[in-house]
């Protein structure tokens, strides 16, 4: 990714705006890599100041897909911190900017979760998850959201 994805101006701008990037050599710092459960490279971990991992991106991705995954990571980071409005913002952006993609499907899934966590009302899952099932019926995220109804 060092030759294609990271140097791409949109990726560099997104990373510079939202993250403090740290590059760790698995060969030179195997203990640090192990502490983040890095088993394969490239492996990008969206973490916090305490060293807690909130989201992981494994493998090579083209720039646009990588940006979408980073934005999902921001949403998960905010969701884990219980900053639900901020999490919803990131998930809504991914769904809007990356329609028809796996990232778009995942964003709708987590958007529903953020609405539920914010309101404590299970009905708040429904709008995002119904949209997810309608727009991404074959995705793994739609399968996760398609909770069978009790009869």
Residue, then its C-alpha position, 0 to 999 in steps of 0.5 A: x500500500x506504500x506505493x499505491x494507496x498511502x501516497x494517493x492525495x485523497x488518502x493522505x489528506x483523509x489520514x492527515x485530517x483524522x489520524x495520527x499515523x504510526x507505522x510499525x515494522x512487524x520484523x523490527x517490533x514484533x512485540x508491538x505488532x503482537x500487542x495489536x494482534x497483527x498476524x498479517x500485513x498490511x494491517x491498519x489498526x484504528x486505536x486510541x491513546x490508551x492503545x485499544x484497537x477499535x477497528x482493523x483493516x487487513x490486506x491491500x485496498x485501493x484508495x477509495x475503498x481504504x478511505x471508506x474503511x478508515x471512515x468506518x473505523x472513525x465511526x466505530x471509535x466514536x461508537x465505542x466511546x459512546x459518542x453516538x452523534x459523532x458515530x452516526x455522522x461517520x456512518x451516514x457519510x460512508x453510506x452516502x459516499x460509498x453506495x453499493x459497496x460493502x462499506x456502504x452496507x456495513x455503515x448502515x448496519x452500524x448506523x442502526x446500532x448507533x441510533x439504538x445505543x443513543x436512544x435505548x429504543x430497539x425500534x431505532x434499529x429498524x430504519x437503517x436496517x430495513x434500508x440495509x436489507x433493501x439495498x444490500x440483500x445479499x451482503x453479510x451485513x444484511x444477514x446480520x440485521x435480518x432478525x427473525x420475527x417472533x411468531 
